[in-house]
Amino acid sequence: MAFREQESSGTTSGRRTASARKKRRSSQLKRLRPEERSLNNYVLWHTYVLMAVTGLGYLALLWSTVVLLGGFVTVLRSKDFWCLTAISMLQASRIFNDFEDTLSSHFLELWLNACGWWARINQDLRKKVDAKELPRCCYTAFSWSFILCLPVIFVILGLVYLIQLVYFFGHFVCVVLSWWRIIQRDYGSNDGDGSKANLMPALDIFYSLVLCQGAFLFIWLWLHHGEMWPVVFLRRACKFPEKWGSRSVSEYLLDTQAKCWRDPASIHGRKLIHYAVDLLGSESQQDYLSGARMLDTFIKLDADVRSLLLPSRPKILKLIDTLGWRSSDREIRELAARIVAYLAGDIHLAQYPGAIRTQSLLNSK
């Protein structure tokens, strides 16, 4: 009896905890700006549709390799065999998405660095040849070796852009091939062979998976081309200037999409002001400037920036140190000065070395 009472009390407390979490989450969402809530909803839809595209692609690739090419490869007709092969290879090329992005985005940078390295080495060798410290034949051999490597480099560059072409148009090719085969639907067998009994439903499932993936891809492209609308609405609601506001909100959108892809629940209640505070701890000067710009605008709009910045001692120290950076940009120093002046009444000077000197500088201004 006691055990039942304890179990029922534990169940009741668990329900109360779950309901309390839901209430906190709903109240947190209510405090969001409508534009921020719209942007978060957009990111959720964008991520879920992209997950559906990716998941259907993996499922179609698994179905084609294991079920069709693995079980019916000897009974497939020529048209279906080549369609399955082309679709499977195009789907497999999507698996190397991260590798392809890294390779294509950094290949030009690697090429420019290699050219700079060759130019420096070439200049040093030329100086040594002019000073008669090195035979001219060594310099000639080095120059010809680099020239002979150029065709290989151009072939690699062409392969990279070919992979990009397949990456962007591969899905459309898969949809066209699947639509063509599922309309004709001449891959059945009426010869009474039991080994071909499941061939038609297996191909129907495969081509249907590819078509469903194409439908979700169309929805994803429609959402992707409309991503500027939540960015513009949020920028106008926060009264950011067009000079840097759209870029800062777009970077916030990309960061939110990355977090949502890893964990969709992590963006519930996410705000632009939290992102701006996080940017103050970045080592990149551009991110630091972007965060300071947004926080300065939020302070002018009477937002509660104080409660977010005061618990973070390293960020306040960085703002104070910025005022002494004579090599830093003037805009960064002015933004840091306004933010520190906003926090000055709640800063305990003994906890922040250099704050007394900063306070005197602000008072003198």
N, C-alpha and C positions, 0 to 999 in steps of 0.2 A: 504494500500500500504506500509506504513511504517512498519506494522507488518510483512508483507511478506519479506521485505528487512531484517528486524531484524532476522527473522527465517532463511532466507537463509544464512545470515552472521554467525549465530550461528552454522548452519550445516557445513558451510565451515571451521569455526575454529575448530569444533569437528573433522572433517576429517584431518585437518592439525595436530591436537594434536595426533590423532591415528597414522598418518603416521610418525610423529616425534618419537613416542614411538617405532614403528617398526624399524626405522632407528637406534635408540639408541641400541635396543636389538640386531639387526644384527651386528652393529659395536662392541658391547660388545662380541658377540659370535666369531667374527673374531679375536679378541685379545686373545682368548683362545688358549692354546696349542692344536694341533691336538689330542694328547693323552687325554687331559682333556675333549675336546669335545666328543671324542669317549666314554669316561667313562660316561659322562652325558647322552649321547644317549643310552648307555647300560642300565643305571639306569631307564630311561624313559620307554624303552621297557620292562624291567623286571617288573616295577611297573604296567604298563598298562595290561600286560598279567596276573599278579597276581590279579589285580582288576577284570578282566574278569572271572578268575577261581572263585573268591569269589562271584561275582554277579550272575553267573550261578548257583552256589551252593544254594544261597538263593532263587533264582527263582524256581529251581527244588524242593526244600523243600516246598516252598509255594504252588506249583502246586500239589504236591503229597498229602499234608495234606488238602488243601481246596477243590480242584477239584476232585481228585480221591478218597482218603480215606473219604472225606467229602460227596461226591455226589454219588459215585459208590461203596461204601464199601460192599453193600449187593449183588451186581451182579458181583463182581470180582471173577475170578477163584482163586483156591488155590495157584497156582504158582505165579500169579501176585500179590496176596495179600502179600505173604511172601517176594517177591522181593521188592515190594514197602515199606514194613515195614523195611526191612534190609537197603535199600538205604536211607530211610528217617532218620533212627537212625544214620547211618554213617555220613550223611550230617549234622545232628543236633550236632553230636559230634565235628564237626569243628567249631561250633559257640563258643565253650568254649576254643578256641585256646589260648587266653591270660591267662585264669585261669590255663589251663593245663601247659603252659610254665612256669608260675610262680611257680606252685606247684612242677613240676618235677625238676626245676633248683635249688630250695631252700630246697627241702625236705632233701637231704643229709646233707646240712649245718645245718638244724634244728636238724637232728638226731645226728650229731656230737656235737652240742652245748648241747643237752640233755644228751649225754653220759658224757661230761665234767662236766655238772652241777651235775649229779649223782655221779661222782667220787669225786668231792669236798665235797658234802654232806656226802658221805660215809666215807671220810677221817676224817671229823670233828666228825661224830658220833663215829667212832672207837676211836678217841682220848678221847672223853667223856666217852666211855665205859671203856677204860684202866684206866682213872682217877677216875672211879667209880662215875661219875656224872650222869650217865644214865644207866638204867637197860639193860642187854643184850637182853632181849626179844624185846625191841623197835627197836634195831638195826637189829635183825633178821626179824622182821615184815617189816621193810623198805626194806630190801634186797629182800625178797620174793615178795613184791608188785611190785618191778621193774622187777623181772624175769617173773612174770605172765603177765606183759604188753608187753613182747617181741612178743608173737604171734600176738597181735593186730597190732603192729607196722609193722611186716613183711607182714601182710595182706594188710595194707594200701600201703606199698611199692610195693607189687605185683599189686595192682589196678592202681597205678600211671604208672607203666611200661606197663600194659595192655592198658591203655589209649594212651600211646605213640605208641604202636604197631598199634592200630586202627587208630591213627592220620596219621601214615606214609603209611599204606597200605589200608586205607579205600577207597581212590579214585579208586584204581585199582580193588577192589572188586566191586564197583559200576559200573565201566566200563564193567567188565566181565559179570555181571548180566544183564545190559542193552543190551549189544551186543547179549547175548544169547536169550533174549526175543524178541528183534527186528528182529532177523533172523528167529526165529520160527513163530512169529506173528500169534499165534493161539488164541489170546484173543478177536477175533471178535465174533459177534453173528448173526446168520441167522434165528432165530426163530420169527422174526417180532416184537419183543418187543420194543416199542418206548423208554422205559427207558434206553435201551442199545445202542441207535443209535449213541451217541457221545463217547461211551467207547473206540472204536478203535482209533479215532484221538486223544483223550485225552492221551491215553497211548503212542501213537506215539510221541506226543509232549514231554511227560515226558522223555522217553528213549532217544530221540534226544538231549534234554537239557543235560542229564548226559553224553552222548557221546561227545557233543561239549565241555563240561567242561573237560573231559578227554583229548581231543585234545589240549586245551589250557594248561592243566597241563603238558603234554609232552613237549610243547614248553617252558614252564617255567623251567622245569627240565633241558632242554638242555641249556637254558641261564644261569641257576644257576651253572651248572658244568663248564661253560666256563668263570666264573667271574674272574679267575686268570689272564686271558690274558690281559684285560685292566689294571689290577693292575701292572703286570710286565712291560708293555709298559710305563706306567706313571712313575714307579719307575726308569726305565732306562733313560727316558727323563729328569727327575729331578736330575739324578746322585746321588740318594740315595744309601748308602751302603746296601748290602743284609742283613746285621746283623739286622738292625731295619727298613729298608726302606719298605719292603713288609708288615710288620705288621702295620706301620703307614698309608700306602696307603690303606690297607684293612679296617682299622678303619675309614678312610675318606670315603670309599665306603659305609660302613654300615651307617654312619651318613647321607650321601647323600640319601641313600635309605629310611631312616626314614623320612627325610624332604620331599622327593618326595611323599611318601605315604600320608602325611598330606596335601601337596599342590604341585602338579607337577610343577606349574609355579615358585615355589620358587628356583628351582635349575638352572634356566636359567642364564648363565654367572657365575655360581659358580666355584671358583678356589681353588686349593689346598693351595695356599698361604694365602687365607682368612681363611681357616680352621685352618692353623697353627697359625695365629694371635689370633684366638678365643681360642685356647688351652692355651695360656698364661694366660688367666683369669680363668682357671679351678682350682678348689680346690684340684684336684687329682695331686699328685706329678708325677705320671707316665704320665698323659696327658700333664702336664707342661713341662716335659723333652722331650716328643715327639714333642711338638710345637717348643721348643727351638732348637732341632736338625734340624728340617726342615727349620726354619728361618735362622739358621747359614749356611745351604747349599745354600739357596736361595741368601743370601748375597754374598757368594763366586761366584755365577753365575751372579752377577751384576743385580739381580732383584730389583724392586722398593719396598723395604721393608720399607724404611723411611716414605713414604707417608701414609702407613697403620698403622704404630706404633705411630707416633708422635701425631695424634689426640686423642689417648687413653692414658690419663694420668695415670689411675690406673695400666695399664700393664707396663708402664715405671717405675713407683714407685716399682712395684713388682720385676722387673729386677734389679733395684738398691739395693733393700733390700736383694735380693738373694746373692749379693756379701758379705754381712755381716753375712750370715747364716753359722756359722762355723760347725753346725751340718748337713748341707745339703751335698748332694753328690758332689764330686769334679768335675765330668763332668758337672753338672748343673751350678756350679759356673764359670767354664771356658766358657761355652756357653753363660751365661749371661754377662760375662766380654767382650766377643767379640761383642755381640749385642749392649751393652752399648757403647763400643768404636766406633762402627759404627755410632751410633746416637749422639755421644758426641758433634759434631760440631753444631748440631741443637737444643740441649737441653739448655733451659734457666735455669741457675742454681738456680735462685731465686724461681722458680716455683716448684722445686723438692727438698725437704729437704733431706739432706744427699748426694746430687749429688756432692758437692764440695769435700767431703771426698773421694767419689768413684773416682772422676776424678784424685785426687792426688795419689790414690792407683794405678790407671791404668798407670799414668805417671811414677810412681816409678818402675813399672814392665817393 
